[in-house]
Amino acid sequence: MVADHGGVAVPVPIQDVAGNLKLTPPDHAWVQSARRVGTCFGD
C-alpha cells in the first residue's frame, strides 16, 4: 500500500493497515490526479 506522510508517498505493508479505516478527502490532489487518468473509486 502507499501512504502519504508529510506530502511524500511511502510504502506501507498491507498487514500493518488491514482492518484500519482512514478516509482521504475527495478533493485531495492525489485523488484528483487518479481520477484524471481513469482510476475508479467505486462511486
C-alpha distance matrix in Angstrom:
0.0 3.8 6.6 10.3 12.7 16.1 15.5 13.4 9.9 8.4 5.8 5.3 6.2 5.7 9.4 9.5 8.6 10.1 13.3 12.7 13.3 13.0 14.2 14.0 17.5 18.4 20.2 17.3 17.7 14.2 14.9 18.3 17.3 15.0 18.1 20.4 19.0 19.1 15.7 16.7 15.4 18.1 20.6
3.8 0.0 3.8 7.0 9.6 12.8 11.8 9.7 6.2 5.6 4.7 5.9 8.6 9.0 12.5 11.6 10.6 12.8 15.6 14.2 14.2 12.8 13.5 12.4 15.7 16.7 17.9 14.7 14.7 11.3 12.8 16.0 14.9 13.3 16.6 18.6 17.6 18.3 15.2 16.8 15.5 18.7 20.8
6.6 3.8 0.0 3.8 6.3 9.7 9.3 8.0 5.6 5.3 6.3 6.5 9.9 10.5 13.4 11.5 10.1 13.0 15.2 13.0 12.7 10.6 11.6 10.4 13.7 15.5 16.4 13.0 13.5 10.9 12.5 15.8 15.3 14.4 17.5 19.6 19.2 20.1 17.0 18.3 16.4 19.7 21.2
10.3 7.0 3.8 0.0 3.8 6.3 5.7 5.5 4.8 6.3 8.9 9.8 13.5 14.2 16.9 14.6 13.2 16.3 18.0 15.3 14.4 11.5 11.9 9.9 12.5 14.5 14.7 11.0 11.4 9.5 11.8 14.7 14.4 14.4 17.4 19.1 19.4 20.7 18.0 19.4 17.7 21.1 22.1
12.7 9.6 6.3 3.8 0.0 3.8 5.5 5.3 6.4 6.8 9.9 10.6 14.3 15.8 17.9 15.0 14.2 17.8 19.4 16.5 16.1 13.3 14.3 12.7 15.0 17.5 17.3 13.7 14.1 12.9 15.4 18.0 17.7 18.0 21.0 22.6 22.9 24.4 21.7 23.2 21.4 24.7 25.6
16.1 12.8 9.7 6.3 3.8 0.0 3.8 5.5 8.4 9.8 13.3 14.3 18.1 19.5 21.6 18.7 17.8 21.3 22.7 19.5 18.8 15.5 16.0 13.9 15.3 17.9 16.9 13.3 13.5 13.2 16.0 18.0 17.8 19.0 21.8 22.9 23.7 25.5 23.3 24.9 23.2 26.6 27.0
15.5 11.8 9.3 5.7 5.5 3.8 0.0 3.8 6.7 9.4 13.0 14.8 18.5 19.7 22.4 20.0 18.8 22.0 23.6 20.6 19.4 16.1 15.8 13.1 14.2 16.1 14.8 11.1 10.4 10.1 13.3 15.0 14.4 15.9 18.7 19.5 20.3 22.4 20.4 22.4 21.1 24.8 25.1
13.4 9.7 8.0 5.5 5.3 5.5 3.8 0.0 3.8 6.3 10.0 12.3 16.1 17.8 20.5 18.3 17.7 20.9 23.0 20.5 19.9 17.0 17.2 14.7 16.5 18.2 17.3 13.5 12.4 11.1 14.5 16.4 15.1 16.0 19.4 20.1 20.1 22.3 20.3 22.5 21.5 25.2 26.1
9.9 6.2 5.6 4.8 6.4 8.4 6.7 3.8 0.0 3.8 6.9 9.6 13.2 14.6 17.7 16.0 15.3 18.2 20.7 18.5 18.1 15.7 15.9 13.8 16.1 17.4 17.3 13.5 12.5 10.1 13.1 15.5 14.0 14.0 17.6 18.6 18.1 20.0 17.7 19.9 19.0 22.6 24.0
8.4 5.6 5.3 6.3 6.8 9.8 9.4 6.3 3.8 0.0 3.8 6.5 10.1 12.2 14.9 13.2 13.2 16.3 19.1 17.3 17.6 15.7 16.9 15.4 18.3 19.9 20.2 16.5 16.0 13.4 16.0 18.8 17.3 16.8 20.4 21.7 20.9 22.4 19.7 21.7 20.6 24.0 25.7
5.8 4.7 6.3 8.9 9.9 13.3 13.0 10.0 6.9 3.8 0.0 3.8 6.7 9.1 11.9 10.8 11.3 14.0 17.2 16.0 16.9 15.8 17.3 16.5 19.8 21.1 22.0 18.6 18.3 15.2 17.2 20.2 18.7 17.4 21.0 22.6 21.3 22.3 19.4 21.2 20.1 23.2 25.4
5.3 5.9 6.5 9.8 10.6 14.3 14.8 12.3 9.6 6.5 3.8 0.0 3.8 6.2 8.5 7.0 7.8 10.6 13.8 12.8 14.3 13.8 15.9 15.9 19.5 21.3 22.7 19.4 19.9 16.8 18.2 21.6 20.7 19.1 22.3 24.5 23.3 23.9 20.6 21.7 20.0 22.7 25.0
6.2 8.6 9.9 13.5 14.3 18.1 18.5 16.1 13.2 10.1 6.7 3.8 0.0 3.8 5.4 5.5 7.2 9.1 12.7 12.8 14.9 15.3 17.7 18.3 22.1 23.6 25.4 22.4 23.0 19.7 20.7 24.2 23.2 21.2 24.2 26.5 25.1 25.2 21.8 22.6 21.0 23.2 25.9
5.7 9.0 10.5 14.2 15.8 19.5 19.7 17.8 14.6 12.2 9.1 6.2 3.8 0.0 3.8 5.3 5.4 5.9 9.7 10.4 12.4 13.5 15.8 16.8 20.6 21.9 24.2 21.6 22.6 19.3 19.5 23.1 22.6 20.1 22.7 25.5 24.0 23.6 20.0 20.2 18.4 20.3 23.0
9.4 12.5 13.4 16.9 17.9 21.6 22.4 20.5 17.7 14.9 11.9 8.5 5.4 3.8 0.0 3.8 5.5 5.3 8.7 10.1 13.1 14.8 17.7 19.3 23.1 24.7 27.1 24.6 25.8 22.7 22.8 26.6 26.2 23.8 26.2 29.1 27.8 27.2 23.5 23.5 21.3 22.9 25.6
9.5 11.6 11.5 14.6 15.0 18.7 20.0 18.3 16.0 13.2 10.8 7.0 5.5 5.3 3.8 0.0 3.8 6.0 8.8 8.8 11.8 13.0 16.2 17.7 21.5 23.6 25.7 23.0 24.4 21.6 22.1 25.8 25.6 23.6 26.3 29.0 28.1 27.9 24.2 24.3 21.9 23.8 26.0
8.6 10.6 10.1 13.2 14.2 17.8 18.8 17.7 15.3 13.2 11.3 7.8 7.2 5.4 5.5 3.8 0.0 3.8 6.2 5.5 8.2 9.5 12.6 14.4 18.2 20.2 22.6 20.2 21.9 19.2 19.2 23.0 23.2 21.2 23.5 26.5 25.8 25.3 21.6 21.3 18.7 20.4 22.5
10.1 12.8 13.0 16.3 17.8 21.3 22.0 20.9 18.2 16.3 14.0 10.6 9.1 5.9 5.3 6.0 3.8 0.0 3.8 5.6 8.4 10.8 13.6 15.9 19.6 21.2 24.0 22.0 23.9 21.1 20.5 24.2 24.6 22.1 24.0 27.2 26.4 25.4 21.6 20.8 18.1 19.2 21.6
13.3 15.6 15.2 18.0 19.4 22.7 23.6 23.0 20.7 19.1 17.2 13.8 12.7 9.7 8.7 8.8 6.2 3.8 0.0 3.8 6.6 10.0 12.9 15.9 19.2 21.0 24.1 22.5 24.9 22.4 21.4 25.1 26.0 23.6 25.0 28.5 28.0 26.8 23.0 21.7 18.6 19.2 21.1
12.7 14.2 13.0 15.3 16.5 19.5 20.6 20.5 18.5 17.3 16.0 12.8 12.8 10.4 10.1 8.8 5.5 5.6 3.8 0.0 3.8 6.6 10.0 13.0 16.3 18.6 21.4 19.7 22.2 20.1 19.3 23.0 24.1 22.1 23.7 27.1 27.0 26.0 22.3 21.2 17.9 19.0 20.5
13.3 14.2 12.7 14.4 16.1 18.8 19.4 19.9 18.1 17.6 16.9 14.3 14.9 12.4 13.1 11.8 8.2 8.4 6.6 3.8 0.0 3.8 6.5 9.9 13.0 15.1 18.1 16.8 19.7 17.9 16.6 20.2 21.7 19.9 21.0 24.5 24.8 23.8 20.1 18.8 15.3 16.4 17.4
13.0 12.8 10.6 11.5 13.3 15.5 16.1 17.0 15.7 15.7 15.8 13.8 15.3 13.5 14.8 13.0 9.5 10.8 10.0 6.6 3.8 0.0 3.8 6.7 9.9 12.5 15.0 13.5 16.5 15.0 14.1 17.6 19.2 17.9 19.2 22.5 23.1 22.5 19.1 18.2 14.8 16.6 17.1
14.2 13.5 11.6 11.9 14.3 16.0 15.8 17.2 15.9 16.9 17.3 15.9 17.7 15.8 17.7 16.2 12.6 13.6 12.9 10.0 6.5 3.8 0.0 3.8 6.5 8.9 11.6 10.7 13.9 12.9 11.3 14.5 16.7 15.5 16.3 19.6 20.7 19.9 16.7 15.7 12.2 14.2 14.2
14.0 12.4 10.4 9.9 12.7 13.9 13.1 14.7 13.8 15.4 16.5 15.9 18.3 16.8 19.3 17.7 14.4 15.9 15.9 13.0 9.9 6.7 3.8 0.0 3.8 6.3 8.4 6.9 10.1 9.3 8.0 11.1 13.3 12.6 13.6 16.6 17.9 17.7 14.8 14.5 11.5 14.2 14.0
17.5 15.7 13.7 12.5 15.0 15.3 14.2 16.5 16.1 18.3 19.8 19.5 22.1 20.6 23.1 21.5 18.2 19.6 19.2 16.3 13.0 9.9 6.5 3.8 0.0 3.8 5.4 5.4 9.2 9.7 8.0 10.0 12.9 13.1 13.2 15.9 18.0 17.9 15.6 15.1 12.4 14.9 13.7
18.4 16.7 15.5 14.5 17.5 17.9 16.1 18.2 17.4 19.9 21.1 21.3 23.6 21.9 24.7 23.6 20.2 21.2 21.0 18.6 15.1 12.5 8.9 6.3 3.8 0.0 3.8 5.5 8.5 9.1 6.2 7.4 10.9 10.8 10.1 12.9 15.3 14.8 13.0 12.4 10.1 12.5 11.0
20.2 17.9 16.4 14.7 17.3 16.9 14.8 17.3 17.3 20.2 22.0 22.7 25.4 24.2 27.1 25.7 22.6 24.0 24.1 21.4 18.1 15.0 11.6 8.4 5.4 3.8 0.0 3.8 6.3 8.4 6.7 6.4 9.9 11.2 10.7 12.4 15.3 15.7 14.5 14.7 13.1 15.8 14.1
17.3 14.7 13.0 11.0 13.7 13.3 11.1 13.5 13.5 16.5 18.6 19.4 22.4 21.6 24.6 23.0 20.2 22.0 22.5 19.7 16.8 13.5 10.7 6.9 5.4 5.5 3.8 0.0 3.8 5.5 5.4 6.4 8.7 10.1 10.9 12.6 14.9 15.8 14.1 15.0 13.4 16.6 15.8
17.7 14.7 13.5 11.4 14.1 13.5 10.4 12.4 12.5 16.0 18.3 19.9 23.0 22.6 25.8 24.4 21.9 23.9 24.9 22.2 19.7 16.5 13.9 10.1 9.2 8.5 6.3 3.8 0.0 3.8 5.5 5.1 6.1 8.6 9.9 10.6 12.8 14.5 13.5 15.2 14.5 18.0 17.5
14.2 11.3 10.9 9.5 12.9 13.2 10.1 11.1 10.1 13.4 15.2 16.8 19.7 19.3 22.7 21.6 19.2 21.1 22.4 20.1 17.9 15.0 12.9 9.3 9.7 9.1 8.4 5.5 3.8 0.0 3.8 5.4 5.0 6.1 8.6 9.9 11.0 12.6 10.9 13.0 12.4 16.1 16.3
14.9 12.8 12.5 11.8 15.4 16.0 13.3 14.5 13.1 16.0 17.2 18.2 20.7 19.5 22.8 22.1 19.2 20.5 21.4 19.3 16.6 14.1 11.3 8.0 8.0 6.2 6.7 5.4 5.5 3.8 0.0 3.8 5.4 5.1 6.2 8.7 10.2 10.7 8.8 10.0 9.1 12.7 12.6
18.3 16.0 15.8 14.7 18.0 18.0 15.0 16.4 15.5 18.8 20.2 21.6 24.2 23.1 26.6 25.8 23.0 24.2 25.1 23.0 20.2 17.6 14.5 11.1 10.0 7.4 6.4 6.4 5.1 5.4 3.8 0.0 3.8 5.5 5.2 6.3 9.0 10.0 9.5 11.0 11.0 14.3 13.6
17.3 14.9 15.3 14.4 17.7 17.8 14.4 15.1 14.0 17.3 18.7 20.7 23.2 22.6 26.2 25.6 23.2 24.6 26.0 24.1 21.7 19.2 16.7 13.3 12.9 10.9 9.9 8.7 6.1 5.0 5.4 3.8 0.0 3.8 5.4 5.1 6.7 9.0 8.8 11.5 12.3 15.8 15.9
15.0 13.3 14.4 14.4 18.0 19.0 15.9 16.0 14.0 16.8 17.4 19.1 21.2 20.1 23.8 23.6 21.2 22.1 23.6 22.1 19.9 17.9 15.5 12.6 13.1 10.8 11.2 10.1 8.6 6.1 5.1 5.5 3.8 0.0 3.8 5.4 5.4 6.5 5.3 8.2 9.2 12.8 13.5
18.1 16.6 17.5 17.4 21.0 21.8 18.7 19.4 17.6 20.4 21.0 22.3 24.2 22.7 26.2 26.3 23.5 24.0 25.0 23.7 21.0 19.2 16.3 13.6 13.2 10.1 10.7 10.9 9.9 8.6 6.2 5.2 5.4 3.8 0.0 3.8 5.4 5.0 5.0 6.8 8.3 11.2 11.2
20.4 18.6 19.6 19.1 22.6 22.9 19.5 20.1 18.6 21.7 22.6 24.5 26.5 25.5 29.1 29.0 26.5 27.2 28.5 27.1 24.5 22.5 19.6 16.6 15.9 12.9 12.4 12.6 10.6 9.9 8.7 6.3 5.1 5.4 3.8 0.0 3.8 5.5 7.4 9.9 12.0 14.7 14.6
19.0 17.6 19.2 19.4 22.9 23.7 20.3 20.1 18.1 20.9 21.3 23.3 25.1 24.0 27.8 28.1 25.8 26.4 28.0 27.0 24.8 23.1 20.7 17.9 18.0 15.3 15.3 14.9 12.8 11.0 10.2 9.0 6.7 5.4 5.4 3.8 0.0 3.8 6.0 9.4 12.1 14.8 15.6
19.1 18.3 20.1 20.7 24.4 25.5 22.4 22.3 20.0 22.4 22.3 23.9 25.2 23.6 27.2 27.9 25.3 25.4 26.8 26.0 23.8 22.5 19.9 17.7 17.9 14.8 15.7 15.8 14.5 12.6 10.7 10.0 9.0 6.5 5.0 5.5 3.8 0.0 3.8 6.3 9.6 11.7 12.6
15.7 15.2 17.0 18.0 21.7 23.3 20.4 20.3 17.7 19.7 19.4 20.6 21.8 20.0 23.5 24.2 21.6 21.6 23.0 22.3 20.1 19.1 16.7 14.8 15.6 13.0 14.5 14.1 13.5 10.9 8.8 9.5 8.8 5.3 5.0 7.4 6.0 3.8 0.0 3.8 6.6 9.3 10.9
16.7 16.8 18.3 19.4 23.2 24.9 22.4 22.5 19.9 21.7 21.2 21.7 22.6 20.2 23.5 24.3 21.3 20.8 21.7 21.2 18.8 18.2 15.7 14.5 15.1 12.4 14.7 15.0 15.2 13.0 10.0 11.0 11.5 8.2 6.8 9.9 9.4 6.3 3.8 0.0 3.8 5.6 7.4
15.4 15.5 16.4 17.7 21.4 23.2 21.1 21.5 19.0 20.6 20.1 20.0 21.0 18.4 21.3 21.9 18.7 18.1 18.6 17.9 15.3 14.8 12.2 11.5 12.4 10.1 13.1 13.4 14.5 12.4 9.1 11.0 12.3 9.2 8.3 12.0 12.1 9.6 6.6 3.8 0.0 3.8 5.7
18.1 18.7 19.7 21.1 24.7 26.6 24.8 25.2 22.6 24.0 23.2 22.7 23.2 20.3 22.9 23.8 20.4 19.2 19.2 19.0 16.4 16.6 14.2 14.2 14.9 12.5 15.8 16.6 18.0 16.1 12.7 14.3 15.8 12.8 11.2 14.7 14.8 11.7 9.3 5.6 3.8 0.0 3.8
20.6 20.8 21.2 22.1 25.6 27.0 25.1 26.1 24.0 25.7 25.4 25.0 25.9 23.0 25.6 26.0 22.5 21.6 21.1 20.5 17.4 17.1 14.2 14.0 13.7 11.0 14.1 15.8 17.5 16.3 12.6 13.6 15.9 13.5 11.2 14.6 15.6 12.6 10.9 7.4 5.7 3.8 0.0
